[in-house]
């Protein structure tokens, strides 16, 4: 059948809408939605006919359209943002939502979300208050800073700081610190939007204190230091320390802004990880403003946390951008719960799930891997080959890029099913499972998998094999 004949055979939307099956669908949704989806189905088919020389294209029947409509309406109505099982072992997986919260948070968090709250009311005076007041004292206590402000992410925090402190002025930064963060956003772009003028000094691998000194002039508004948390330059290198920049800034009467990126409040060396500069160290070194993320090593919700000297924080509070970047009650609530866990030092790595995953012992992971292997073998019998072996997890989220976390992974070999097919079907399962794929094997890292999901993973794999 040629293109003209195929196009003539396309069912009319009016006829489709009159069918009893369609009317039943309309009763459960709406005429507008059903009409929209029918047009989408018809247009997709028409474009396929017009744009492909495919002799296998068959005429589109009314029954086929109804079947596609039922599938599309389910997909359209159901949640697009859904729970997934992270089998990759990357703890702060940006594509999978970065930091995850413990079950313990749920009750307190939902209590705030399902009721009215004192988000902007001072319960002592009965007058309007500030949404930031719920967080500021906790952040000040934990970091040692004079004041604090919270916005919706760290890029916004950097932009707000630069706009408030150095708009129309030059900001000096090392060329080796002109990082690109997620989504192709770059420090020079953020700086341009803030109204500050970028002055980069030094070279990619070496920057000296005299590089900064030589470029300071009347037009200079601030010195910027960016912690390269998502990459490392190694070998023949030299960078100026924060302490050196602070000393220079005092001599020249300039503020120092530090973008810490994935800020951390605890010494990771205590848990066997590589040292990452803590927020408290930057405060102690004397930085005027420090910015960092809430959903990376802190283990909280997406947020940009700004701390530092009260003089500069007060300027930011008056900046119109603060209103545009402000956080909602969900962020305030989640962040306050996380901060309260840091105030209970003995339970930090238990209650903050991301830190629990990062600091899990190898022995614990071996036990989890063996348990997962056993559950899969029990369900799948002899259909697949399941083994365990030592491997390494990643921190993720642009944090500790060189850190290799020793883990024990479950390795699955499929004898009669293509690994690409298995990966696709796992990704499209009711609760999607995101594994690692290496060569022709599927890898599941128990570091980021909850034990309650083991049975579901095994059952899903069994169904894939049977199908």
C-alpha positions in Angstrom: 0.0 0.0 0.0 1.4 3.4 -1.0 1.6 6.5 1.1 -1.6 8.1 -0.3 -3.6 5.0 0.5 -2.2 4.8 4.0 -3.0 8.4 4.7 -6.6 8.0 3.4 -7.1 5.0 5.7 -6.3 7.0 8.9 -9.3 7.0 11.2 -11.0 10.4 11.8 -10.8 11.8 15.3 -14.6 12.5 15.3 -15.3 8.8 14.7 -12.8 7.7 17.3 -14.4 10.0 19.9 -17.8 8.4 19.2 -16.7 4.9 20.0 -18.0 3.4 23.3 -14.4 2.5 24.5 -13.3 6.1 23.9 -16.4 7.4 25.8 -15.5 5.2 28.8 -12.0 6.6 28.8 -13.4 10.2 28.6 -15.5 9.5 31.7 -12.4 8.6 33.7 -10.3 11.6 32.4 -11.6 14.4 30.1 -12.6 15.1 26.5 -9.8 17.6 26.2 -7.1 15.2 27.2 -8.4 12.3 25.1 -8.7 14.6 22.0 -5.1 15.9 22.6 -3.7 12.3 22.8 -5.7 11.1 19.8 -4.3 14.0 17.7 -0.8 13.1 19.0 -1.2 9.4 17.9 -2.6 10.4 14.5 0.1 13.0 13.9 2.9 10.5 14.8 1.5 7.9 12.4 1.1 10.5 9.6 4.7 11.7 10.1 5.9 8.2 10.0 4.2 7.5 6.7 5.4 10.7 5.2 9.0 10.6 6.3 9.9 6.9 5.9 10.1 4.6 3.0 8.9 1.7 5.0 7.0 -1.0 3.1 6.2 -2.7 6.5 3.9 0.2 7.6 0.4 -1.1 7.8 -2.9 0.8 7.7 -3.9 2.3 11.1 -7.1 0.8 12.4 -9.5 2.3 14.9 -8.8 -0.5 17.3 -5.1 0.1 17.1 -5.6 3.7 17.9 -7.8 2.8 21.0 -5.0 0.5 22.2 -2.4 3.2 21.8 -4.7 5.7 23.5 -5.1 3.5 26.6 -1.3 3.1 26.9 -0.7 6.9 26.3 -3.3 8.0 28.8 -1.7 5.7 31.5 1.7 7.2 30.8 0.3 10.7 30.7 -1.6 10.5 34.0 1.0 8.5 36.1 3.9 10.2 37.8 6.9 10.9 35.6 9.1 11.5 38.6 9.2 8.1 40.3 11.2 6.0 42.7 14.1 4.1 41.1 16.5 1.6 42.6 20.1 2.8 42.2 22.2 -0.2 41.5 25.2 1.8 40.2 27.0 2.4 43.6 27.3 6.1 42.8 26.0 7.6 46.1 25.3 11.2 45.0 24.1 10.3 41.5 23.0 13.6 39.9 20.7 11.9 37.4 19.0 10.0 40.2 18.4 12.9 42.6 21.7 13.1 44.5 21.3 12.8 48.3 18.5 10.6 49.6 16.7 10.9 52.9 16.3 8.3 55.7 13.0 6.8 56.7 13.4 8.6 60.0 12.9 11.9 58.3 9.5 11.0 56.8 7.2 11.6 59.8 8.7 15.0 60.7 8.9 16.1 57.1 5.3 15.1 56.3 4.0 16.8 59.5 5.1 20.1 58.1 4.0 19.5 54.5 0.5 18.2 55.3 -0.3 21.1 57.7 0.1 24.9 57.9 3.4 26.0 59.4 5.0 29.0 60.9 7.1 29.4 57.7 7.1 33.2 57.9 5.5 33.9 61.3 7.3 34.7 64.6 5.4 32.7 67.1 6.8 34.8 70.0 5.6 38.2 68.7 2.8 37.0 66.4 4.2 39.2 63.6 5.6 38.3 60.3 9.0 36.6 60.5 11.6 35.3 58.1 11.7 31.8 56.5 15.4 31.8 57.0 15.2 32.2 60.8 14.4 28.5 61.1 17.9 27.7 59.7 20.2 30.5 60.5 21.1 29.8 64.1 21.7 26.1 63.4 24.0 26.9 60.5 25.8 29.6 62.5 26.4 27.2 65.4 27.6 24.3 63.1 29.9 26.4 61.0 31.0 29.2 63.3 29.9 31.9 60.8 28.5 35.3 61.7 25.4 34.9 59.5 23.8 32.7 56.9 21.3 32.8 54.0 19.8 29.9 52.0 18.8 30.0 48.3 17.7 27.4 45.8 21.1 26.0 44.7 24.8 26.8 44.8 25.0 28.4 41.4 22.3 30.9 42.7 24.4 31.4 45.8 27.5 32.3 43.9 25.5 34.6 41.5 23.8 36.4 44.5 27.1 36.8 46.3 28.9 38.3 43.3 25.9 40.5 42.4 25.7 41.9 45.9 29.4 42.4 46.5 31.0 43.1 43.2 28.5 44.1 40.6 30.2 46.4 38.0 33.6 45.6 39.5 36.4 43.2 38.7 36.6 39.9 40.5 40.0 38.1 40.4 40.0 34.3 40.1 42.6 31.7 39.2 42.4 30.3 35.7 42.7 26.8 37.1 39.5 27.3 39.1 37.2 28.4 36.2 35.1 25.2 36.7 32.1 24.0 34.8 29.4 22.6 37.0 26.4 20.4 36.0 24.4 21.2 32.9 27.2 23.1 31.2 27.0 26.0 33.6 30.4 27.7 34.0 31.8 30.1 36.6 32.5 32.7 33.9 28.9 32.5 32.8 27.6 32.9 36.3 30.0 35.8 36.9 28.8 37.5 33.7 25.1 37.2 34.8 26.0 38.7 38.2 27.3 41.9 36.6 30.8 41.3 37.9 33.8 41.4 35.5 36.0 38.3 35.4 39.7 38.8 35.7 41.5 35.4 35.5 45.1 35.1 36.6 47.8 32.5 36.5 47.7 29.4 34.2 45.7 26.2 34.2 48.1 24.4 36.5 49.9 27.1 38.3 48.8 30.3 40.0 51.0 32.3 42.4 50.1 34.9 45.0 51.8 37.6 42.9 49.4 36.8 40.1 46.6 38.2 42.2 48.7 41.1 43.6 49.7 42.2 40.1 46.0 42.5 38.9 44.5 44.3 41.9 43.6 47.9 41.1 40.9 50.5 41.9 38.3 48.6 39.9 38.8 45.4 41.8 35.7 44.4 43.9 36.6 41.0 45.3 38.9 37.9 45.2 37.2 34.6 44.3 38.4 31.2 45.2 36.6 28.2 43.7 37.2 24.7 45.2 37.6 22.3 42.3 35.4 19.6 44.0 34.5 17.9 40.7 38.1 17.4 39.3 41.7 17.5 40.4 44.8 18.9 38.7 47.8 16.8 39.6 51.5 16.9 38.7 53.3 20.2 38.2 50.9 22.4 40.0 50.7 25.4 42.4 47.6 27.1 43.9 47.2 29.9 46.3 45.7 28.8 49.6 42.6 30.4 51.1 44.7 31.7 54.0 47.1 33.5 51.6 44.2 35.1 49.8 42.6 36.3 53.1 45.9 37.9 54.2 46.2 39.6 50.8 42.5 40.8 51.0 43.1 42.3 54.4 46.1 44.1 53.1 44.1 45.5 50.1 40.8 46.0 51.8 38.9 43.5 49.6 36.4 40.7 50.4 37.2 37.1 49.7 34.4 34.9 48.3 34.9 31.1 48.4 32.7 28.7 46.3 33.2 25.4 48.2 30.8 23.5 45.9 30.0 20.3 47.7 30.4 21.6 51.2 31.0 19.1 54.1 30.6 19.7 57.8 32.5 16.7 59.1 36.0 15.5 58.7 35.7 12.6 56.2 39.2 11.3 57.2 37.6 10.1 60.4 35.6 7.7 58.3 38.5 6.5 56.1 37.8 8.8 53.2 40.0 11.4 51.5 40.1 14.8 53.3 37.7 17.3 51.8 38.0 20.9 53.0 35.3 21.5 55.6 33.1 24.6 55.8 34.4 25.2 59.3 38.0 25.3 58.0 37.0 28.0 55.5 35.3 30.1 58.2 38.4 29.7 60.4 40.7 30.8 57.5 38.7 34.1 57.4 36.8 34.0 54.1 34.2 36.7 54.0 31.6 34.7 52.1 31.4 30.9 51.6 28.9 29.1 49.4 28.1 25.4 49.2 25.5 22.9 48.1 22.9 21.3 50.3 22.3 18.0 48.4 25.9 16.8 48.0 28.2 15.8 50.9 25.9 17.6 53.4 23.2 15.0 52.6 20.2 17.3 52.4 17.9 18.8 49.9 18.9 20.9 46.9 19.9 24.3 48.3 22.6 26.9 48.1 23.9 27.8 51.5 25.7 31.1 52.0 27.6 31.9 55.2 30.0 34.5 56.2 30.4 38.1 57.5 27.1 39.7 58.6 28.0 42.9 56.6 27.9 41.0 53.3 24.9 38.7 54.2 22.9 41.8 55.0 23.7 43.2 51.5 22.5 40.0 49.9 19.2 40.0 51.9 18.4 43.4 50.3 19.3 42.2 46.7 16.1 41.6 44.6 17.6 38.3 43.4 17.2 36.9 46.9 13.4 36.9 46.4 13.8 35.1 43.0 16.2 32.5 44.6 14.3 31.9 47.8 13.6 28.4 49.1 10.1 27.0 49.8 8.8 25.3 52.9 9.8 21.8 51.7 13.5 22.8 51.4 13.4 24.7 54.7 11.8 21.7 56.5 14.2 19.1 55.0 17.3 21.2 55.5 16.4 21.9 59.1 15.9 18.2 59.9 19.3 17.4 58.3 21.0 20.2 60.3 19.4 18.9 63.5 21.0 15.5 62.9 24.4 17.3 62.7 23.7 18.7 66.1 23.3 15.0 67.4 26.9 14.0 66.6 26.7 10.4 67.6 24.0 9.6 65.0 25.2 11.6 62.0 26.2 8.6 59.8 23.1 6.7 60.8 20.4 9.3 60.2 21.9 10.9 57.2 21.5 8.2 54.6 24.0 9.5 52.0 26.8 9.6 54.7 25.8 6.1 55.8 26.3 4.8 52.3 29.6 6.6 51.8 31.0 5.3 55.1 29.6 1.7 54.9 32.3 -0.8 55.7 33.6 -3.3 53.2 32.5 -6.2 55.4 29.0 -4.9 55.5 28.9 -4.6 51.8 30.2 -8.1 51.3 27.3 -9.4 53.5 24.8 -7.4 51.5 26.2 -8.6 48.2 26.1 -12.3 49.3 22.5 -11.8 50.5 21.4 -10.2 47.2 23.2 -12.9 45.2 21.4 -15.6 47.2 17.9 -14.0 46.7 18.5 -13.6 42.9 19.7 -17.2 42.6 16.7 -18.5 44.5 14.3 -16.7 42.2 16.1 -17.3 38.9 17.4 -20.8 39.6 19.8 -21.9 36.8 18.8 -19.3 34.2 21.7 -17.0 34.9 25.2 -17.0 36.4 25.5 -14.9 39.5 28.8 -14.1 41.2 30.2 -11.5 43.5 33.6 -9.7 43.3 35.5 -6.7 44.7 34.9 -3.5 42.9 34.7 0.3 43.6 31.9 2.7 44.1 31.9 6.4 43.3 30.9 9.4 45.5 29.2 11.3 42.6 27.6 14.7 42.5 30.9 16.4 41.5 32.4 15.4 44.9 35.7 13.7 45.7 36.3 12.8 42.0 39.4 10.6 42.8 37.9 8.7 45.7 37.5 5.0 45.1 35.2 3.3 47.6 35.9 -0.4 48.0 32.8 -2.4 47.6 31.5 -5.9 46.7 29.3 -6.1 43.7 26.9 -8.7 42.3 27.8 -9.7 38.7 25.1 -11.3 36.5 25.8 -13.1 33.2 22.8 -13.7 31.0 23.2 -16.7 28.7 20.1 -16.3 26.5 19.2 -12.7 26.7 21.1 -9.7 25.3 22.5 -7.4 28.1 21.1 -4.3 26.3 17.6 -5.9 26.4 18.0 -6.7 30.1 19.2 -3.1 30.9 16.3 -1.6 29.0 13.6 -3.8 30.6 15.1 -3.1 34.1 14.9 0.6 33.3 11.3 0.3 32.2 10.1 -1.8 35.1 7.3 -0.6 37.4 10.0 0.5 39.8 12.9 1.1 37.5 16.2 -0.5 38.4 19.4 1.3 37.2 22.4 -1.1 37.1 25.9 -0.7 35.8 26.7 -2.5 32.6 30.2 -3.6 31.8 31.0 -5.5 28.6 28.4 -8.2 28.6 27.6 -8.4 32.3 25.2 -6.6 34.5 26.5 -5.2 37.8 24.6 -4.3 41.0 26.4 -2.5 43.7 24.7 -3.0 47.1 26.1 0.2 48.5 23.2 2.1 47.1 20.5 -0.6 47.2 18.2 -1.0 50.2 17.8 -4.5 51.4 14.1 -4.3 51.3 14.4 -4.1 47.5 16.3 -7.3 47.0 13.2 -9.5 46.5 11.8 -7.0 43.9 15.1 -7.0 42.0 15.1 -10.8 41.9 11.5 -11.0 40.8 12.0 -8.5 38.1 15.0 -10.3 36.8 13.1 -13.6 36.8 10.2 -12.1 34.8 12.7 -10.7 32.2 14.3 -14.2 31.8 10.8 -15.9 31.4 9.6 -13.3 28.9 
